[in-house]
Amino acid sequence: MSQSRVIVVGAGVAGLCCALELSERGYPVEVVDRGRALGDGCCSWMAGGMLAPWCERATTEPVVATRGESSIDWWVQRFPGTVRKGSLVVAQPRDAGELSRFAGRTENFEWLDGERLAELEPDLAGRFRRALFFPQEAHLDPRRALAALAEALRRRDVPIRFGVDFPATQSRHELPGRELVVDCRGLAARDALADLRGVRGEMLVIRSRDIDFSRPVRMLHPRIPLYLVPRGEGVFMVGATMIESEARGGPTVRSAVDLLNAAYALHPAFGEAEILEINADVRPAFPDNLPAVRREGRVLHANGLYRHGFLLSPWLAREVAARVAGLNSSLETIDADLRERRQA
Amino acid sequence: MPFYGVELKSRLLLGTARYPSPKILGEAIQASGADVVTVSLRREAGPEQAGQSFWSLVRSLGVRVLPNTAGCHTVREAVTTAHMAREMFETPWIKLEVIRDDDTLQPDVFGLVEAARVLSEEGFEVFPYTIEDLAVADRLVEAGCRVLMPWGAPIGSARGLNNLYGLRALRAHFPDIPLVVDAGLGVPSHAAAAMELGYDAVLLNTAVAEAGDPVAMARAFALAIEAGHMAFKAKPMEPRDMAVPSTPMMGRAALGD
């Protein structure tokens, strides 16, 4: 059976994961993206990069954890920069109830006292008397991870063509030969996916000369839960808001204040940190906030990763690969039917 | 009691924020039987009505929308947001919030009364989120409000009814104004307690949205609200200082020594 050629549209985390998974399974793949370069116009660029299925379990549906669990290995095998040191959850003393509530809704964690916390993260010594530790979780730097995927694709001779707009109409109606399309355009695919909506997120990047830690820290708050993800050498991504809005403008003052307050509350020394970047983007989401693969003719739409781009893209990529295999064999049947009819 | 001329089927009004997903929000609304949901606009609006997708989703649920001014700190912000809400949802209804303290989300009652006056004069039907203070409530009615929504406790605090006496006094003072306990409830028994005081309805968000199973919790609240309301109508007995045996004491067998 000959393998269909697959065009992956979109070079965000979804597109690159799908392309790599398909290429590894032997399909000839090509990636196109309308942006000028890697990360241009793609919300994965602003992601936190936490691979934290059990932390997510506390606030999302159980499938996020079950689908996300195996993605840690996926990333470890393909991106050496994946850091598997677990993650931490803390709360201010007056929000201590939030910590127990969080703990009551998930699993695979340990309670830490102040001393154990200080052993893990010396710079947080004396800051919190209790914390939750999720030892099996991991994190990565999304921009380096995307670059690593692009490099892996290059090594496999999978071309990534930037500056190519791939209109949905063309993808649906003008496919030559045995080509299949995997549409990973995120929110841009709403021309084909009517129930896709955008959920705004705001983030910032800061650099501290005083503090560093080696695993993500979430700080619970009744209204404004936020997290810091270390990028190494004192650089942290602080994120992220979740607003039911598709506005793409820069972060609002209020969101920036919330994000900065969180860092400051985690450790006052962040007060002297330098703000390197402040940004906002819009995540694609379906009404159930879960990713899905949908087929329309020879096009597979892989979308709706919401705030779980890096956590759930490996799952999405495997789903896509399974569907491509199915399509590939049914195309074969269709072609055989055609031949038979012609011979008859 | 009708809310600005509208008889509601359900005595539960539900907020739409902080659910795990819009899908679960929709299921929770259905399970609760609520026919009014409240939607915030201030933070979601942005340029060119960027919150449109979510709002259309809420509209598609087929329930009456009570837009709110959550996140507004001044009269002007609240009035502007109300205008936008009227345009967006084609309703004169507005849940008016003017917040003073960001930490406890306590209303700024002075700004609230002023905004209620401005909006009532413009033809809005104002549902003010207020404290359980009689004088403030009086001023709100004077300003044109025909519904009052005192808090049970600060928003999202899950503490229940902090001031039973105050809430009871408010009910006694405004027998003809629909009263809704808005905010601060955590568990269905809190809602039942509010209804047993003779309140007309309860407005909830966090207690349902952040429950482990929002859909089941929505249903639990709906049942508690119905039970509380039924109990109020059935005229519950008053607590007594003395135990009153329901069977006669006289003539019982003397046991023991």
Interface residues (C-beta under 8 A of the other chain):
Chain A: T59 T60 E61 G104 R105 R197 G198 R200 P222 R223 I243 E244 S245 E246 A247 R248 G249 T252 R254 A285 P287 D288 N289 L290
Chain B: P20 S21 P22 K23 I24 G26 R43 E44 A45 G46 P47 E48 A50 G51 Q52 S53 F54 L57 G156 S157 G212
